[in-house]
């Protein structure tokens, strides 16, 4: 998922950070870059996972994108005792801002997945809160103007339109030709029909 809508939501809905919310692709380069004044938050995409397709005739998969909101707080003691209550309050603030928020039109709502301590030293504490949202890869109905999301959809959209159905009938009985076969179908087409489909 795009992290920019999540960053904007946190800037608007989490006043504790006073707009000090940024993003990155991984925590390691973020922690080494110029740090924001504390408290601050960094939104980092952490990966995705996909379910197996549920249908045989179309390929659609539910994909789960996960993000971490890494909250950096000022540490007042080596054990982090004083900042522990602040972590609890920040978590509640993040829930109010993100749980149920839809980061993109194609995604479902963000849900909370858990949190864990990422780093503690004399100066700061970094606590990671994980959120995720699901979306569907692949379209169940393809039509003119559809944008393919998979290779199979691209192939199907390239097929000519179905303009009709031709049917050939070979009866089992009583029109079976016993000179050709003892029972039908005997391989002879008794009659054909054509059904034109409206475009």
C-alpha positions in Angstrom: 0.0 0.0 0.0 1.1 3.6 -0.4 2.3 5.0 2.9 1.7 8.7 2.0 -2.1 8.6 2.9 -1.2 6.9 6.2 1.4 9.6 6.9 -1.1 12.3 6.2 -3.7 10.7 8.4 -1.3 10.5 11.3 -0.2 14.2 10.8 -3.9 15.2 10.9 -5.2 12.8 13.5 -2.3 12.3 16.0 -1.6 15.8 17.6 1.0 14.3 20.0 3.5 14.1 17.1 2.9 17.8 16.1 3.2 16.8 12.4 6.5 15.0 12.9 5.6 11.9 10.8 7.7 10.7 8.0 8.2 7.5 6.0 10.8 5.2 4.7 11.3 1.8 3.1 13.2 0.1 6.0 14.0 1.1 9.5 17.8 0.8 9.1 18.2 3.8 6.7 15.5 5.7 8.6 17.3 5.5 11.9 20.5 6.7 10.4 18.9 9.7 8.6 18.4 13.1 10.0 16.0 12.5 12.9 12.9 14.4 13.6 12.4 16.1 17.0 10.8 13.8 19.5 8.2 12.4 19.8 8.0 11.3 16.1 6.6 8.5 14.0 7.9 6.8 10.9 5.7 4.7 8.6 7.5 1.8 7.0 6.0 -0.9 4.6 6.9 -4.3 5.9 5.7 -6.7 3.2 2.7 -8.5 1.9 1.2 -12.0 1.8 -1.4 -13.6 -0.5 -4.0 -16.3 -0.1 -4.4 -19.0 -2.7 -7.0 -18.4 -5.4 -10.5 -19.5 -4.4 -11.8 -20.1 -7.9 -10.7 -22.2 -10.9 -12.0 -20.1 -13.8 -10.6 -16.7 -12.7 -7.6 -15.8 -10.7 -8.3 -13.6 -7.8 -6.3 -13.5 -4.6 -6.7 -11.6 -1.3 -3.4 -9.8 -0.6 -2.5 -8.4 2.8 -0.2 -5.4 2.9 1.4 -4.6 6.3 3.0 -1.4 7.6 4.9 -0.5 10.8 4.4 2.7 12.5 7.7 3.1 14.4 7.2 5.6 17.2 10.3 7.3 18.6 10.0 8.6 22.2 12.5 10.4 24.5 13.9 8.0 27.1 14.3 9.3 30.6 15.9 6.3 32.2 17.9 3.3 31.0 15.1 0.8 31.8 12.5 2.8 30.0 10.1 2.7 32.9 8.9 6.3 32.6 8.2 5.9 28.8 6.2 2.7 29.2 3.0 4.6 30.1 3.6 6.9 27.2 3.8 3.9 24.8 0.4 2.8 26.1 -1.1 6.3 25.4 0.5 6.5 21.9 -0.9 3.1 21.0 -4.4 4.3 21.8 -3.8 7.5 19.8 -2.7 5.4 16.8 -5.8 3.2 17.1 -8.0 6.2 17.0 -6.2 7.5 13.9 -5.7 4.3 11.9 -8.0 1.4 12.8 -10.8 1.5 10.3 -9.0 4.0 8.0 -9.0 3.1 4.3 -5.6 4.1 2.9 -6.7 3.6 -0.7 -9.9 3.0 -2.7 -8.8 -0.6 -3.5 -8.0 -1.5 0.1 -10.1 -2.5 3.0 -9.8 -0.9 6.4 -6.5 -0.8 8.3 -6.5 -3.2 11.3 -4.1 -3.5 14.2 -1.8 -6.5 14.2 0.4 -5.9 17.3 3.4 -4.1 18.6 6.9 -4.7 20.0 9.9 -2.9 21.2 12.4 -2.2 18.4 15.1 -0.3 20.2 16.0 1.2 23.5 19.1 3.2 24.5 19.9 6.1 26.9 18.3 8.7 24.7 15.3 7.1 22.9 12.8 4.3 22.7 11.5 3.0 19.4 8.3 1.0 19.6 6.9 -0.6 16.5 3.1 -0.9 15.9 2.0 -3.1 13.0 -1.2 -2.5 10.9 -2.5 -4.2 7.8 -5.1 -3.9 5.1 -6.4 -6.4 2.5 -7.2 -5.9 -1.1 -8.2 -8.2 -4.0 -5.8 -8.9 -6.8 -7.7 -9.6 -10.0 -11.2 -8.6 -11.3 -14.2 -10.9 -11.0 -15.9 -9.2 -14.0 -13.9 -8.0 -17.0 -15.5 -5.7 -19.6 -14.6 -3.0 -22.0 -12.6 -0.3 -20.3 -11.3 -2.7 -17.6 -7.7 -2.4 -16.5 -6.1 -5.8 -16.3 -4.3 -6.6 -13.0 -2.9 -10.0 -14.0 -1.5 -11.7 -17.1 -4.6 -13.9 -17.4 -6.8 -10.8 -17.4 -4.7 -9.3 -20.1 -5.1 -12.4 -22.2 -8.9 -12.6 -21.7 -9.3 -8.9 -22.6 -7.5 -9.6 -25.8 -10.0 -12.3 -27.0 -12.6 -11.3 -29.5 -16.1 -10.7 -28.2 -18.5 -13.7 -28.1 -21.1 -12.9 -30.8 -22.9 -16.2 -30.8 -23.0 -19.9 -30.0 -23.1 -22.7 -32.6 -24.4 -26.1 -31.5 -24.3 -29.4 -33.3 -26.6 -32.3 -32.3 -25.9 -36.0 -32.6 -28.8 -38.0 -31.2 -28.3 -41.1 -29.2 -31.6 -42.7 -30.2 -33.9 -43.3 -32.2 -32.0 -41.6 -35.1 -28.8 -43.7 -34.6 -27.5 -45.3 -37.8 -26.9 -49.0 -36.8 -24.6 -49.4 -39.9 -22.2 -46.9 -38.2 -22.7 -47.7 -34.5 -24.8 -50.0 -32.3 -25.9 -47.2 -30.1 -25.6 -43.4 -30.4 -24.1 -41.0 -30.7 -22.9 -42.3 -34.0 -20.8 -39.4 -35.1 -23.4 -38.0 -37.5 -24.7 -34.5 -36.9 -28.4 -34.6 -37.3 -28.9 -30.8 -37.2 -27.2 -27.6 -36.1 -28.4 -24.4 -34.5 -27.0 -20.9 -34.1 -27.8 -18.4 -31.3 -26.6 -14.9 -31.9 -25.9 -12.8 -28.9 -26.7 -9.1 -28.7 -23.7 -6.8 -28.6 
